[in-house]
Amino acid sequence: MKKFLILIILIGGFFRFYHVNWDNYGAFHPDERNISWAVTRIQFFSQMDPKFFAYGGLPIYLYRAIGEGAVFFTKNPVWLYDWGHIAVLGRYVSAILSTISIFLIFLVGSSYFSPAVGYLSAFLLAFSPWAIREAHFETTETMLVFFILLLLYFSKKYLRIGSIGVLVVLGIVWGLAMAAKTTALLFGVIPLLALGKKIHHTFVVGFIALVVFFSFSPYTILNYKSFRESMTYETGVALGRFTVPYTLQFLHTTPYLYQLTTMLWQAGPLVIVGLAGLIAMMFRKKYWIFLIFPLIYFSWQGIWFAKFARYNVPFLPFLTIAAAWLSIKLSKPFTIILCIITALWGLANFSIYLRPQTKVTATDWILKNISPSAMIYTEHWNDGLPLDTPNAQSYHRELLNVYDDPDNNTKRVYLVDKLVAGDYLILSTRRIWGTMPRLTKRYPVTSVFYTKLLRGDLGYKEVATFTSYPQLFGREINDDSAEESVSVFDHPTVRIFQNTERLSKEEILKRFVSSMGN
């Protein structure tokens, strides 16, 4: 069985490391850009304030240190100033931690339940689409999963041997988790429940965690004002106190149900089995150390207005283990079916990284088919195309502001004027066209604009579309209906519209207004 585990880890590692530079150093993920930007601000040890607090200091310092090493060996300073190169370094860290997590989930499943649960959990995690996907990003999700699994394992170990050494490890791991992201403060419920009423042990773990946290994310405290402002903003976005363009997709969504739907895209039918497993475990007192975090976390996170797929990630390892536990309880045929479905779903999603990223493909098409003299409109809050390459620098591109200004007749005239003057309109992700048509009350003008544009009613014809959906055995799985962050970074649908009819302002306005009742 050890050979089987090694094989699982090797296969899972291959999925995670393959094509980590899927965007050709483009840094298409906005969170990656923010982290990389923070990394460029660091100068050991004269300037240690990242001035960015959506994440903790640990990943920023770590990526900076790795960048310093890369520069030393390659003699190329690009690893310290180019966001795309820094992002790739961070992705390698994610891939490493995600691969190690396959072994860690084996240890957790074995120690809490049985070796069979451990092996099955490792297999399921190795093929899980969400785990493969997150390993291809510089963000901290895989780091958090790594720390959660460590806390679970060493909490169980503490219950068995209760040594001071294990307490120290628990404190270090918890502190590092908080230094990666301050929301990991909640991770402490796992070791604290294991410690029970041993107040002096709780004090030791808490003290060590705070020392480690401050050591690796000191400016969370030293620049508390900026940290608090950042948390006010992030919390406001998460709870819906104010909306921003990238959270409009969550208007009119149902708490908990929307997250569960997103998890089905992230992990497939395993989610249903895992939920059933967690519910079954709730009737067994001996599993409460395992259950405490997922129950608290999902109850808390489920009510948030913002329901990004990455918010589900800390919950998914627990579903994976619970699915393994329940399937083994049920029957061997059921377990085999779960393994096959998960493996196929994982392979389909992994296929995304076997193909060029769609923005790269679309840029190649633009360079071959669109004259640099053409007027190209790109969208607000989306990366413009063609990508900034030496051959694309001469292209005439202009931003189409679809979120600015009140949605009234002035905006309608603005949009019509742009359509008349433009040659091409490029929608580089579905962030806007996938959401705007249904926001008729909030954006009455812009929603009609996108509805009619997509139908070809405004004189623009869709002349090229680039997709890279999950694919297996020649069949595609269209994931445009999933939460947008599932696809908009590594495989967005790119749509290019050409002004083929050359309509007058009066004719476009007439078509525009015809369905608006005014």
N, C-alpha and C positions, 0 to 999 in steps of 0.2 A: 504493500500500500504506500510505502514511502516513495517508491518510484512513480506511482500514480500521482502523488502530490507534487513531486518535482515536475512531472510532465504538465500538470495543470498550471503550475506557476510559470513554466516556460512559455506555454501557449498564451496565457493571459498577459505575460510580459511582452510578447510579440505584438499582441493587439494594441497594447498601450504605447509602445515605443515606435511603432510603424508610422512614418510620415508625420512626426510631430510638427514639422515645418509645413503644415498643410496650406498656409497662406503665403508662402514665399517671402517670409519676413514682413508681411503686410500689417501685422498687428490689427486685425479686424475687430477684435473683441474690445469694447470700450473699457471694461475693468482691467484687462491686460495693459491697455495703454496707460491707465491711471497708475497702476503698480509700477510699470516700467518708467514712467515719468518720475515717480517718487524715487526709484532706484538711481536715476541720473542726478538727483539732488544730493545724494549721500557722498561724503568724502571722509573715509576713515582717517583720523578720528576727530577731525576738526569741525565737520558739519554732519551731525548725526540726526538732525530733525527732518523726517521725511515730509513733513507738512501735508500729510495725507493720512486720514484716519478711518476710512471705510474698512480698512484692514489694519492689523497690528504691525509692529515693527519687525517681527521675526522674518516673514517672507522677504521683506524689502532688504534687510541686512544680509540675509542668506543669498539672495540673488546678486546683490552687489559684490559679496565676497567671491561668489562663483565667477562673476564677470571679471573681477580682478585677476583671478586665476586664468581665465580664458585669454585675457590680454597678455599675461605673462608668457603663456605657452605659444600663442599664435602671433604675438607682436602686432596685433590688429586692435586698435582702440574702439572699433565699432561695437564691441560687446558691452561697452560702458555708456554709450550715448544713443545708440539706435534702438528705438522702442521694439521693433520687430525682432532684433537679435536678442535683446534682453528677454523678451517673451518666450523665445525658443529655449533659452536656458531654464526659465521657470517651468516650462512644459516638461523638460527632462526630469526636473525634480518631482513634478506631479506623477510622471510615469514611474519613477523609481518607487515613490511612496505607495502608489496604487498597486504596484506589483508586490511589494512587501505585504500589503494589506491582504492579499490572497492567502498568504501564510498565516497572518494574524487572525483572520476570520476562521481559519482551520483551528487554531489554538482556542479561540473563544467558543466555537461550536463544540469542540471536544471537551473543554473544561466545564462548561455549563450543562451540556447534555450528554453527548456520546461521541466517540471517534467517527461513527458513521455520519452524524450530523456535521461534524467538522469537515470531513472530506466533501460531502455534498455541498456545504456552504461555500467551500473554496471553489468548487466547480461552477456553481451558479454565479459567484462573484466574478470569476475569470471571464465569463461570457456576457455579463450584464451590460447592456448598452450604455447605461448611465455612467458606469465605472470606466468604460473604455473612452467615452466621450470626455468626461471630466479630466482624464489623464492627458488629454490633448489641449488643455488650457493651463495658463499660468496662475489662475486663481486658486484660492486656498481650500476648495472643497475636498480634494483628495487628502490634503494635509489634515483637515478636520476629521475625516473618516479614519485616517491612520491613528490619530490621537484617541478617538473614541474607542477603537478596538484595543489599543494599549490599556486604556483605563478599565475597560471591561475585563481584560485578561488579568491584570495585576490586582484588581479588586477581588476577583475570585481567588487569586493566589493568596491574598492577605487573609481571606477567610480560612484557608487551609493551614497556613504556617504563621501568620501574624507577626512577621519579623520587621525590625526597624528598617532593614534594607528595602523591603517592599513599600513601606511608608514613604521613604525618600523618593523612590521611583514614582509613586503616585503623585507626590507633590511636584516633581519635576515635569511629568507629563501634563498634568493639569495646568501648570504655569506656562508651558510651551504652547498649549492649545489656546489659552487666553492671549498669549503674545501673538498668535497667528490671527485671531479674530476675537474681539472682546465678548461676543455672544457665547463663546465657549465657557464663560462663567457658569452656564447652566450644566455643562458636562460634569461639574462637581457633585451633582446629585448621585452619580454612580459610586464614586469612592466614599462619599459621606454616608450613604445608606449602608455600605459594607462595614464602615467603622462603627456604626451603631452608636451606643452610649459611651464609647471610650473617648471622653472629652480631650484628654491629653494627646491622644493619637490624632484626633481631628485638628487640634491646634498645630501639631507638627506638620501635617499635610498642608494645611492652609497657609502656614508661615512660609514653607518652602515654595509653594505655588506663587505666593505674592512676590517673593524674592526673585524667582525665575522670571515671572511676568515682567517685573520692573527692569530686570537685566536685559531682556530682549525686546522690550517695547517701552523704553523709559519715557519717551516724549508723550505717551498717552497721559502721563502724570505731569511731566515738566511743562508741557504745552497744553494743559487741560482745557484752556479756553477754546482752542481750535478743535480739540477732540470733542468737546461738548457741542460746539456748533455743527460739526460733522454728524454727530449722533442725532442731533435734533433734526437735521435734514433727512438722514437715512431712515430714522424712525417715522418721520412725517410721510415719507414716500411709502414705506412698508404698511403703515396703518391707514393711508389714504387721507391724511389731513390736508394734503394738497396733491394734485395729480400733475404728472409730467408726461410728455409725449410717449415715453416707453412704458407707461403704466395704463394708458387709455384702454388697452386690450382687456383690462380686468374690470371695466365698468359692467355692471349687471351680471357678474359671475357669482356663483353660489359657493360660499365658504365650505371647505372640506371636500365637497363633491368635485370642485374644479381641481383641487390638488390631487385627488385620487385619479381623476381622468389623466392628468399630466403624468402621474407615476406609471400609468399603463403604457404611455409612450416611452417612458424611461426604462421600464423593466419588463413589460409584457404581462402575461397571465400570472407570473410569479407574485405580483402584487396582491391578487385576490387570495392566493394560497397563503401568502405571508400574513395578511390581515386576519384570515381565519385562524392561523396559528397563534397570533398574538392574543386574540380573543380567548382561544382555548387555554392559553397559558395563564390568563388572569384568574382562573379558578384553581390555580396551584400556587400556594404560598411560597414555595421554594424558588420560584422563578422571578420574584419581585425585584431583585437587584438587576436582573436583565431587563425587566419591563419598565422600571421607573422612568428612565430617560425618554424612551419613545412615546410613552403615554403623556408625559408632561409636555414634551416638545410638540407633538402633533396637535394636542389640545390648544396650545398657545399659538403655534404657527398657522393653524388652520383658519383662524379668524382674521388674519391679516388681509388687507385690501390687495397688496401686491402679492402675487402668487407665482413667482418665478420658479422655474424647474430646479434651480440650484438650491432653493430653500428646502426642497424635499430631501436633498442628499444626506444630511445627518440621520434621517429616519430610515433610509433605504437599507443599510447594512442589517438593521434589526429585522426588517421584513425578509431579507434574504435568509437569515438564520432561522427565523420562524417558519418560513416556507420549507426549508430543509427538514426541520424537526417534524412538522405536521405530515409532510409527504412520506417520510419514513414510518411514521405512526400508521398511516393509512394502508399503503401496499407498495410492493416493489414495482408493479406495472405503472402505478400512478407516479412514482418517483422517476421512472424511466421517461414517461411522457413529459414530465416537467423539465427534465434535463434536455430533451430533444427540442422542445419549444423554446426554451431559454437560449440554447445554443444557436438555433436558427435565427431567432430575433437578434441575438448579438452579432452573428455573421452578417445579417442584412444591414445592420447599422454600421458595422465596421467597413462595409463596402464603400461608404462615403469617402474614406481615406485612401481608397485605391484609385480615386479619380481626382483630376485637378479641381481646385475650388472654383465655384461657378463665377465669381467675380474675376478670377484670372482668365477663365475661358471667355467670358464676355468681353474682357478687355482686348484679348486677341482678335475677337470678331470685329470689334469697333475699329481697331487699327487697320483692319483689312477692308472694311466695308463702309466706313463713314469718313468723309473728308474732314480734315482739321478745320476747314473754314465754316463748317456747319455749326449752328447754334444748338448746343446740347443743354437741356435742363436736367438737373439732378434734384433730389428731394431734401428738404429740411430734415435734420436728425438722421440722415443716412449717409454712408460713405459714397462720394461721387464716383462716377465712372466716366471715362476709363481711369484705371488706377494710375497713380503718378509714376510713370516710367519715363526714361529719356525720350522715347518715341511719342509719348502722349502729352508732353509739356506744351505743345503748340495748340492743343485743342481748346476751343472756345466753350467754356462751361460756365453755367450760371445756376445759382441756387434758387429753387422754387420754394418760397416760404408758405407752407400750407398750414402752419400752426399760428403764425403771427396775425395780429389785428383781429378785430371782431368779425364774426362770420356774417357779413351783411353785403349789401350791394357793392360797396367799395372793393371788397375782396373778390366778388364775382367779376367785376371789371378788370381787376388786377390779373386774375387767372386767364380771362379771355384775351387780354393784351399779350400775355406770355405765349399763349397758344398760337396766336397769329404770327408772332415774331419768330417762333421756334421752328427748328427742323426735326429735332428728336427730343423725346422725353424718356429718361431712363429710370426705372424703378428697381433699385439695386437689392432690396429685400421686400418682404411682404409686410413689414412693420406698419406701413401706412395703408396700403391698398387692402390689407387683410382686416383692418379695423375700421377705417374711416367710413366705408359705405353704410355701416350699421349705427353710426353715431348721428342719426338724423336730427335729434333734438339739440345736441351740443354743437354740432357743426352742420347746420342745414345747407349751407352753400357748398362747402368742401366735400361733404358726403355725396351730394349729387354730382359734383365734378368727377370724383373717382368712379362712381357708378357708371356714368356716361362714357368716361374715358375707356374703361375696361370693356364696355360694349361696342366701342368703336363709333360712338355717336358724335364725337367732337372733331372729326376729320383726321384723327390719328389712328394709324393701323399698327397692330402689333406685328413687327417684322422679325423678331427673334426672341426666343425664350430659352433660358438656360436653367436646368434643374440637375440635381444630383441626389435624388431620393434614396433612402435605404432600398437595397436591391438584393434579390436572391433568386437564383435559377432563372434569370431573365425577367423576373416580375418586380415591378416597382411598388413601393408602399408610399403613397402620397401623405406626407406629414405636415402639410400646410395648415391643417386644422389644430395642430398641437400648439401649446404655449409657444409664443414666437421665439423665445431664446433657445428652444430645442434645435432650431434650424438657422436662424438669421446670421449666425457667426461662421459656422463651418460649411454649411451647404444651403445658402439662401436661394430662393427662386428669383432670378433676374429677368426682368421683362423690358424690352426695348420697343418703343412706339415711334413711328415716323409720321411726320406731317405729309400725308399723301394727297389729301383733297385740297389743301391750300385754301381753306374757307376764309371768307371775309369776317371782320369783327362782328358785323351785323348778323351774319348767318350763324356763327358760333354762339352768339348771345341768344339768338332765337332758339337754337337747339337746347342751350343751357337752361333757359327759363321755361321751356315748354312743359316740363314735368314738375315745376316747382310751385305752380299755382299763383305766380305773380309776375 
